[in-house]
Amino acid sequence: MTTTQPRRSETGSGVAIVVVMIGVMITAVDTTIVVLALPEMERSLHVSLDSVIWVVIGYLLVITLLATQVGRLGDMFGRVRMYEAGFFVFMVGSALCALAWDEASIVAFRLLQGVGGALVSANSGAIIADLFPREKRGRAYGYNGVGFSLGAVLGILLGGAIVTYVSWRWIFWINVPIGLVGVGLALHLLREHGERKPHRLDLVGMTSLGLGLFGILWAVTKLAVSPLDAELVGYLLGGFAFIGLFVLVERQAAEPMLGLSLFRVPSMTPSLLASLLQGLANYSVLFLVIMYLQGVRHLTPFHASLVLVPGYLVGTGIGPVAGRLADRFAPVLPATIGLGVQVVALFVYAHLAPASGLWLVLAGSVVNGLGASCFFPANNSAVMKASPPEAFGISSGMLRTFANVGMVFSFSMAILTASRSISRHLAFAIFVGSTSLRSGLAGTFTSGLHAAFYASMGLMALAALLSATRATRVGGARRTLR
């Protein structure tokens, strides 16, 4: 039961990467466009301040839990088929989000959107690995990074215009025609090139990890708006208990959610851990900087996001170059340099003051975009080069899982950090862009952010250290699963 076909020509592979880029772009749009719409969603749907962030966290949590499982489905039934299914589910979820009528419906439909996002993101990396030989995958992942950066920029520009002049519901409606184009192109241009392999889904592992992450995230989120009490302690303890159960389940499962045998590949473990730490250190920076711009500098959500656009534009240009460097000199060099550059960006942000010029934020954004664009294609290439061909889907899913675990907790810690220096309710109001700080609190809040940026610097430096210690032996990278 195989569908192995000859590799595409250069032209065919180039056309296929454009289709994959569209999928990455449409999911990236929603990482920025939704943040801009949060104030309007809060008012229109009467969503409470402490619940509105689940519109963001819920989406990320679903992608985190499903990444390895839908990657496994790609190995079983065809990566292109699952990628196309992801487009369709994402479109349906987007349309339902546009029709949401209350707090519960918008969160539920965002979860469905996350299922589509997981199918697209987890299988896109595996499709690239099928289409391109090992020595050319870095460049391909670089162009994939271009899709993400373009999507993030489009999310900011379209989101600001749509929320300001039309309605927040259209930030979801626009996904439908884009998705239809993407599905049509995928059906016409993408073909299966990988070998299908039977797998078992690890539903028990996925459930235990989901309950564990949810318990901890719920407690951390509530801790930002209410004092620590017995209920929150219960959620924390329960979350850690389910994480412990997950570890036990994975040790006994025939095909665990996390492919534990992959960790025997020399360069796999540091690559995955570097991805987790990079997400943990960097994802909160976006929201902390936006909170600084909105709360301290009194910018609107749209104008605050515009200051960050240059960083994404730099990413658009640097990604393919970093990918070529990964192909030419091995992924460890551009990945480690990229993480080091991001440490510099965090240092810049750690020196923001209430009276700092906006050029300092812009400079930090550009440096951060440069570093991220060096890291992502190189690290993705390292993981897929290390993966045996029969496990491309699982490896791609594991990479998304590790990155998203870092991002989910980074987001929650950003809110918790902000609430340490000002009232919890005010921190949430600043985050969604519905208020700003008086001058007396601005300095206190900015000083509180400095500690968060320095902590992120430490995590990013640790990620760089892990990246630098990666094994580069070709033989180890091509070790097969046993």
C-alpha positions as CSV (number, residue, x, y, z in Angstrom):
1,M,0.0,0.0,0.0
2,T,2.4,2.7,-1.2
3,T,2.0,5.7,-3.4
4,T,5.7,6.4,-4.0
5,Q,6.3,8.4,-7.2
6,P,9.3,10.0,-8.8
7,R,10.3,13.4,-7.4
8,R,9.0,16.4,-9.2
9,S,11.0,18.5,-11.6
10,E,12.3,21.8,-10.3
11,T,9.4,23.7,-11.9
12,G,6.8,21.3,-10.5
13,S,8.3,21.5,-7.0
14,G,8.5,25.3,-7.2
15,V,4.7,25.5,-8.1
16,A,4.0,23.1,-5.3
17,I,5.8,25.2,-2.7
18,V,3.7,28.2,-3.7
19,V,0.6,26.1,-2.8
20,V,2.1,25.1,0.6
21,M,3.0,28.8,1.2
22,I,-0.6,29.8,0.7
23,G,-1.7,27.3,3.4
24,V,1.0,28.6,5.8
25,M,0.0,32.2,5.0
26,I,-3.7,31.8,5.7
27,T,-3.0,30.2,9.1
28,A,-0.4,32.9,9.9
29,V,-2.9,35.7,9.0
30,D,-5.0,34.6,12.0
31,T,-2.1,34.8,14.4
32,T,-2.1,38.7,14.1
33,I,-5.5,39.6,12.7
34,V,-7.4,38.1,15.6
35,V,-5.4,40.1,18.2
36,L,-6.4,43.3,16.5
37,A,-10.1,42.3,16.6
38,L,-10.2,41.3,20.3
39,P,-11.5,44.7,21.5
40,E,-14.4,44.6,19.1
41,M,-15.2,40.9,19.8
42,E,-15.2,41.7,23.5
43,R,-17.8,44.5,23.0
44,S,-19.9,42.8,20.3
45,L,-20.2,39.4,21.9
46,H,-20.1,40.6,25.5
47,V,-17.0,38.4,26.2
48,S,-15.4,38.9,29.6
49,L,-11.9,40.2,29.7
50,D,-10.4,37.0,31.2
51,S,-12.2,34.8,28.7
52,V,-11.4,36.7,25.5
53,I,-7.8,35.4,25.5
54,W,-9.1,31.9,25.0
55,V,-9.9,33.0,21.5
56,V,-6.1,33.0,21.0
57,I,-5.0,30.3,23.5
58,G,-7.7,27.8,22.5
59,Y,-6.7,27.9,18.9
60,L,-3.0,27.3,19.8
61,L,-3.9,24.6,22.3
62,V,-5.8,22.6,19.7
63,I,-2.9,22.8,17.2
64,T,-0.5,21.7,20.0
65,L,-2.5,18.6,20.8
66,L,-3.3,17.5,17.3
67,A,0.0,18.3,15.6
68,T,1.5,14.8,15.9
69,Q,-1.8,13.0,15.5
70,V,-2.7,14.7,12.2
71,G,0.9,14.3,11.1
72,R,0.4,10.6,11.7
73,L,-2.8,10.7,9.7
74,G,-0.8,12.2,6.9
75,D,1.6,9.2,7.0
76,M,-1.4,6.8,7.0
77,F,-3.7,8.3,4.4
78,G,-1.5,10.8,2.4
79,R,0.0,14.1,3.5
80,V,-1.5,16.0,0.6
81,R,-5.0,14.6,1.3
82,M,-4.8,15.7,5.0
83,Y,-3.4,19.1,3.9
84,E,-6.3,19.6,1.6
85,A,-8.7,18.5,4.4
86,G,-7.1,21.1,6.7
87,F,-7.9,23.8,4.2
88,F,-11.5,22.8,4.1
89,V,-11.9,22.5,7.9
90,F,-10.2,25.9,8.4
91,M,-12.6,27.5,5.9
92,V,-15.6,26.0,7.7
93,G,-14.3,27.1,11.1
94,S,-13.6,30.6,9.8
95,A,-17.2,30.9,8.4
96,L,-18.6,29.7,11.7
97,C,-16.4,32.2,13.6
98,A,-17.9,35.0,11.5
99,L,-21.4,33.8,12.5
100,A,-20.6,33.5,16.2
101,W,-23.2,35.0,18.6
102,D,-21.7,34.7,22.1
103,E,-18.6,33.9,24.1
104,A,-19.0,30.1,24.0
105,S,-19.6,30.0,20.2
106,I,-16.6,32.1,19.2
107,V,-14.3,30.0,21.4
108,A,-15.8,26.7,20.1
109,F,-15.5,27.7,16.5
110,R,-11.9,28.9,17.0
111,L,-11.2,25.4,18.3
112,L,-12.6,24.0,15.1
113,Q,-10.4,26.4,13.2
114,G,-7.5,25.1,15.1
115,V,-8.2,21.6,13.9
116,G,-7.8,22.9,10.3
117,G,-4.7,24.8,11.2
118,A,-3.2,21.7,12.7
119,L,-3.9,19.7,9.6
120,V,-2.3,22.4,7.4
121,S,0.8,23.2,9.6
122,A,1.7,19.6,10.6
123,N,1.5,18.2,7.0
124,S,3.1,21.2,5.2
125,G,6.6,20.4,6.5
126,A,6.2,16.7,5.5
127,I,5.0,17.6,2.0
128,I,8.2,19.8,1.6
129,A,10.3,16.9,2.8
130,D,8.7,14.6,0.2
131,L,9.1,17.1,-2.6
132,F,12.7,18.2,-2.1
133,P,15.9,16.3,-1.6
134,R,17.7,16.8,1.7
135,E,20.3,19.2,0.2
136,K,17.5,21.6,-1.0
137,R,15.0,21.5,1.9
138,G,16.5,24.5,3.8
139,R,15.7,26.8,0.8
140,A,12.2,25.3,0.6
141,Y,11.6,25.9,4.3
142,G,12.9,29.4,3.8
143,Y,10.2,30.1,1.3
144,N,7.7,28.6,3.6
145,G,8.8,31.1,6.2
146,V,8.1,33.8,3.6
147,G,4.5,32.6,3.6
148,F,4.3,33.0,7.4
149,S,5.8,36.5,7.4
150,L,3.5,37.7,4.5
151,G,0.5,36.2,6.4
152,A,1.5,38.1,9.6
153,V,1.9,41.4,7.7
154,L,-1.4,40.9,5.8
155,G,-3.1,40.1,9.2
156,I,-1.9,43.4,10.6
157,L,-2.8,45.5,7.5
158,L,-6.1,43.8,6.7
159,G,-7.1,43.4,10.3
160,G,-6.7,47.1,11.0
161,A,-8.6,48.2,8.0
162,I,-11.4,45.6,8.4
163,V,-11.9,46.2,12.1
164,T,-11.8,50.0,11.7
165,Y,-14.0,50.4,8.6
166,V,-16.1,47.2,8.2
167,S,-16.7,44.6,10.9
168,W,-14.6,42.2,13.0
169,R,-16.6,39.3,11.4
170,W,-14.9,39.9,8.1
171,I,-11.5,39.0,9.5
172,F,-12.9,35.4,9.3
173,W,-15.0,35.8,6.1
174,I,-11.9,36.7,4.1
175,N,-10.4,33.2,4.9
176,V,-13.2,31.6,2.8
177,P,-12.3,32.8,-0.7
178,I,-8.6,32.4,0.1
179,G,-9.2,28.9,1.3
180,L,-11.2,28.0,-1.8
181,V,-8.3,29.2,-4.0
182,G,-5.9,27.2,-1.9
183,V,-8.0,24.0,-2.0
184,G,-8.4,24.3,-5.8
185,L,-4.7,24.8,-6.4
186,A,-3.8,21.9,-4.0
187,L,-6.3,19.5,-5.8
188,H,-4.9,20.5,-9.2
189,L,-1.2,20.8,-8.4
190,L,-0.2,18.6,-5.4
191,R,0.4,14.9,-5.7
192,E,1.3,12.3,-3.2
193,H,5.0,11.4,-3.2
194,G,5.5,9.7,0.2
195,E,5.0,6.1,1.2
196,R,1.9,5.4,3.3
197,K,2.4,3.5,6.5
198,P,-0.2,2.2,9.0
199,H,-0.2,3.9,12.4
200,R,-2.3,3.9,15.6
201,L,-3.6,7.1,17.0
202,D,-2.6,7.8,20.6
203,L,-6.0,9.1,21.8
204,V,-5.2,8.3,25.5
205,G,-1.9,10.2,25.4
206,M,-3.5,13.1,23.5
207,T,-6.4,13.3,26.1
208,S,-4.1,13.2,29.1
209,L,-1.7,15.8,27.7
210,G,-4.7,18.0,26.7
211,L,-6.2,17.9,30.2
212,G,-2.8,18.6,31.8
213,L,-2.1,21.6,29.6
214,F,-5.6,22.9,30.0
215,G,-5.5,22.7,33.8
216,I,-2.2,24.5,34.1
217,L,-3.2,27.1,31.5
218,W,-6.6,27.7,33.1
219,A,-4.9,28.3,36.5
220,V,-2.2,30.6,35.1
221,T,-4.8,32.6,33.1
222,K,-7.1,33.0,36.1
223,L,-4.2,33.9,38.3
224,A,-3.9,37.0,36.2
225,V,-7.3,38.2,37.2
226,S,-8.0,36.7,40.6
227,P,-5.9,35.7,43.7
228,L,-4.5,32.2,44.3
229,D,-7.1,30.1,46.0
230,A,-8.0,26.4,46.6
231,E,-9.7,26.1,43.2
232,L,-6.7,27.4,41.3
233,V,-4.3,25.2,43.3
234,G,-6.6,22.3,42.3
235,Y,-6.4,23.1,38.6
236,L,-2.6,23.4,38.9
237,L,-2.2,20.1,40.7
238,G,-4.6,18.4,38.5
239,G,-2.8,19.7,35.4
240,F,0.6,18.4,36.6
241,A,-1.0,15.1,37.6
242,F,-2.3,14.6,34.0
243,I,1.1,15.6,32.6
244,G,2.6,12.8,34.8
245,L,-0.1,10.4,33.5
246,F,0.8,11.4,30.0
247,V,4.5,10.5,30.6
248,L,3.5,7.1,31.9
249,V,1.1,6.4,29.0
250,E,3.7,7.4,26.5
251,R,6.2,4.9,28.0
252,Q,3.7,2.1,27.5
253,A,2.0,3.1,24.2
254,A,2.7,1.0,21.1
255,E,2.8,4.2,19.1
256,P,3.0,7.2,21.5
257,M,1.8,10.7,20.7
258,L,5.5,11.8,20.8
259,G,7.6,9.5,18.8
260,L,10.1,8.7,21.6
261,S,12.3,6.6,19.3
262,L,13.0,9.7,17.2
263,F,14.9,11.1,20.2
264,R,17.6,8.6,19.5
265,V,18.5,10.5,16.4
266,P,21.5,12.6,17.4
267,S,20.3,16.0,16.2
268,M,16.5,15.6,16.9
269,T,16.4,16.3,20.7
270,P,18.3,19.6,20.7
271,S,16.4,20.7,17.6
272,L,13.0,20.1,19.2
273,L,14.0,21.6,22.6
274,A,15.5,24.6,20.8
275,S,12.1,25.1,19.1
276,L,10.2,24.8,22.4
277,L,12.5,27.3,24.2
278,Q,12.4,29.7,21.3
279,G,8.6,29.7,21.4
280,L,8.5,30.1,25.2
281,A,11.0,33.1,25.0
282,N,9.7,34.9,21.9
283,Y,5.9,34.5,21.5
284,S,5.1,36.6,24.6
285,V,7.4,39.4,23.3
286,L,4.8,40.2,20.6
287,F,2.1,40.7,23.2
288,L,4.3,42.5,25.7
289,V,5.5,45.0,23.1
290,I,1.9,45.6,21.9
291,M,0.8,46.1,25.5
292,Y,3.7,48.6,25.9
293,L,2.6,50.5,22.8
294,Q,-1.1,50.5,23.7
295,G,-0.8,51.0,27.4
296,V,2.2,53.2,27.8
297,R,2.4,55.0,24.4
298,H,-1.4,55.2,23.9
299,L,-1.4,53.7,20.4
300,T,-4.4,52.0,19.0
301,P,-4.2,48.2,18.4
302,F,-3.8,48.8,14.6
303,H,-1.1,51.5,14.9
304,A,0.7,49.4,17.6
305,S,0.9,46.5,15.2
306,L,2.1,48.7,12.3
307,V,5.3,49.4,14.3
308,L,6.1,45.7,14.2
309,V,5.5,45.3,10.4
310,P,9.2,46.1,9.4
311,G,10.3,43.0,11.4
312,Y,8.0,40.7,9.4
313,L,9.1,42.3,6.2
314,V,12.7,41.6,7.1
315,G,11.7,38.0,7.7
316,T,10.2,37.8,4.2
317,G,13.5,38.7,2.6
318,I,15.9,36.8,5.0
319,G,14.0,33.5,5.1
320,P,15.1,32.1,1.8
321,V,18.7,33.3,2.3
322,A,18.9,31.5,5.7
323,G,17.4,28.4,4.1
324,R,20.2,28.4,1.4
325,L,22.8,28.8,4.2
326,A,21.3,25.8,6.0
327,D,21.6,23.7,2.8
328,R,25.2,24.9,2.2
329,F,26.8,24.9,5.7
330,A,24.4,22.6,7.7
331,P,21.4,23.9,9.7
332,V,23.2,24.4,13.0
333,L,25.0,27.6,11.9
334,P,22.1,29.8,10.7
335,A,19.8,28.4,13.5
336,T,22.2,29.2,16.3
337,I,23.1,32.6,14.8
338,G,19.4,33.4,14.5
339,L,18.8,32.6,18.2
340,G,21.7,34.8,19.2
341,V,20.4,37.7,17.2
342,Q,17.0,37.3,18.9
343,V,18.8,37.6,22.3
344,V,20.0,41.0,21.1
345,A,16.5,42.0,20.1
346,L,15.2,41.1,23.6
347,F,18.0,43.2,25.1
348,V,16.8,46.1,23.1
349,Y,13.2,45.6,24.3
350,A,14.5,45.4,27.9
351,H,15.6,49.0,27.7
352,L,12.3,50.5,26.7
353,A,11.1,53.4,28.8
354,P,7.9,55.5,28.8
355,A,9.7,58.2,26.8
356,S,11.7,56.0,24.5
357,G,11.3,56.8,20.8
358,L,9.3,54.4,18.7
359,W,12.4,53.9,16.6
360,L,13.7,51.7,19.5
361,V,10.7,49.4,19.2
362,L,11.1,49.4,15.4
363,A,14.7,48.5,15.7
364,G,13.9,45.6,18.1
365,S,11.3,44.4,15.7
366,V,13.7,44.3,12.8
367,V,16.5,42.6,14.8
368,N,13.9,40.0,16.1
369,G,12.6,39.4,12.6
370,L,16.1,38.9,11.3
371,G,16.9,36.3,14.0
372,A,13.6,34.4,13.7
373,S,14.0,34.2,9.9
374,C,17.4,32.6,10.3
375,F,16.2,30.2,13.0
376,F,12.9,28.7,11.6
377,P,13.9,27.4,8.2
378,A,17.2,26.1,9.5
379,N,15.7,24.4,12.5
380,N,12.8,22.9,10.4
381,S,15.4,21.6,7.9
382,A,17.4,20.1,10.7
383,V,14.4,18.2,12.1
384,M,13.3,16.9,8.7
385,K,16.8,16.0,7.6
386,A,17.2,14.0,10.8
387,S,13.9,12.2,10.3
388,P,13.6,8.9,8.5
389,P,11.4,9.3,5.4
390,E,8.7,6.9,6.8
391,A,8.2,9.3,9.8
392,F,8.1,12.7,8.0
393,G,4.5,13.3,9.2
394,I,5.3,12.4,12.8
395,S,8.5,14.5,12.9
396,S,6.7,17.5,11.4
397,G,3.9,17.1,13.9
398,M,6.4,16.8,16.8
399,L,8.1,20.0,15.7
400,R,4.8,21.9,15.8
401,T,3.9,20.3,19.1
402,F,7.1,21.5,20.8
403,A,7.0,25.0,19.3
404,N,3.3,25.4,20.2
405,V,3.7,24.2,23.8
406,G,6.3,27.0,24.2
407,M,4.0,29.5,22.5
408,V,0.9,28.6,24.6
409,F,2.7,29.0,27.9
410,S,4.6,32.1,26.7
411,F,1.3,33.8,25.9
412,S,-0.1,33.0,29.4
413,M,3.1,34.1,31.1
414,A,2.9,37.4,29.3
415,I,-0.5,38.2,30.8
416,L,0.7,37.0,34.2
417,T,3.8,39.1,34.1
418,A,1.9,42.2,33.1
419,S,-0.5,41.8,35.9
420,R,2.3,41.8,38.5
421,S,3.0,45.5,38.2
422,I,-0.6,46.8,37.6
423,S,-4.1,45.6,38.5
424,R,-5.1,42.4,36.9
425,H,-8.2,43.9,35.3
426,L,-6.2,46.8,33.9
427,A,-3.6,44.4,32.4
428,F,-6.3,42.6,30.5
429,A,-8.0,45.8,29.3
430,I,-4.6,47.0,28.0
431,F,-4.0,43.7,26.3
432,V,-7.2,43.9,24.3
433,G,-6.6,47.6,23.5
434,S,-9.7,48.9,25.3
435,T,-7.7,51.3,27.6
436,S,-4.3,52.8,28.3
437,L,-2.2,53.7,31.4
438,R,-2.1,57.0,33.2
439,S,1.4,58.5,33.4
440,G,1.9,57.5,37.0
441,L,1.5,53.8,36.3
442,A,3.3,53.8,32.9
443,G,6.8,53.8,34.5
444,T,5.8,51.0,37.0
445,F,4.4,48.9,34.2
446,T,7.4,49.4,31.9
447,S,9.8,48.4,34.7
448,G,7.7,45.2,35.2
449,L,8.1,44.3,31.6
450,H,11.9,44.6,31.9
451,A,12.0,41.5,34.1
452,A,10.0,39.5,31.6
453,F,12.3,40.5,28.7
454,Y,15.4,39.5,30.7
455,A,13.8,36.2,31.6
456,S,13.1,35.6,27.9
457,M,16.8,36.5,27.1
458,G,17.9,33.7,29.4
459,L,15.5,31.2,27.7
460,M,16.6,32.3,24.3
461,A,20.3,32.0,25.2
462,L,19.6,28.4,26.5
463,A,17.9,27.6,23.1
464,A,21.0,28.9,21.3
465,L,23.3,26.7,23.5
466,L,21.2,23.7,22.7
467,S,21.3,24.5,19.0
468,A,25.0,24.9,19.0
469,T,25.5,21.4,20.6
470,R,23.6,19.6,17.8
471,A,25.3,16.6,16.2
472,T,26.0,17.2,12.5
473,R,27.0,13.7,11.4
474,V,25.1,12.8,8.3
475,G,25.0,9.1,9.3
476,G,23.3,10.0,12.6
477,A,20.9,12.2,10.9
478,R,19.8,9.4,8.6
479,R,19.4,6.8,11.3
480,T,16.1,4.9,10.9
481,L,13.5,4.1,13.5
482,R,13.6,0.8,15.3
